[in-house]
Amino acid sequence: MKGTNLGEFEEVVLLTIASLMSDAYSVAICDEIERITERSVKLGVVHAVLNRLEEKGYVLSQLGEATKVRGGRRKRYFEVTDAGKATLTKVKEQRDELWRLIPEFNLKMI
């Protein structure tokens, strides 16, 4: 298993997979990230992150059924593993703690 640090975009992709549940394949992940963040996302970058997350043990993938719509090609679906869920929980706790440390008057400036 590769290193366990989670980069910002890796976190976004992992959260998106968790939110899409059984419909988490690369194009849907890319579309959902673009919808939520209002930023352009390249499919190749998402593919690279998905590969890294799988190497780290945070996601598992499996091929779906071939369809005529896709010219007989199959979609690769992703799901978050227990290790991925634990990492997301840890990252959320860390971010929540950092937000709690910001004095209320400073939040008005942000």
Rosetta blueprint (number, residue, H / E / L):
1 M L
2 K L
3 G L
4 T L
5 N L
6 L L
7 G L
8 E H
9 F H
10 E H
11 E H
12 V H
13 V H
14 L H
15 L H
16 T H
17 I H
18 A H
19 S H
20 L H
21 M H
22 S H
23 D H
24 A L
25 Y E
26 S H
27 V H
28 A H
29 I H
30 C H
31 D H
32 E H
33 I H
34 E H
35 R H
36 I H
37 T H
38 E L
39 R L
40 S L
41 V L
42 K L
43 L H
44 G H
45 V H
46 V H
47 H H
48 A H
49 V H
50 L H
51 N H
52 R H
53 L H
54 E H
55 E H
56 K L
57 G L
58 Y L
59 V E
60 L E
61 S E
62 Q E
63 L E
64 G E
65 E E
66 A E
67 T L
68 K L
69 V L
70 R L
71 G L
72 G L
73 R L
74 R E
75 K E
76 R E
77 Y E
78 F E
79 E E
80 V E
81 T L
82 D H
83 A H
84 G H
85 K H
86 A H
87 T H
88 L H
89 T H
90 K H
91 V H
92 K H
93 E H
94 Q H
95 R H
96 D H
97 E H
98 L H
99 W H
100 R H
101 L H
102 I L
103 P L
104 E H
105 F H
106 N H
107 L H
108 K L
109 M L
110 I L
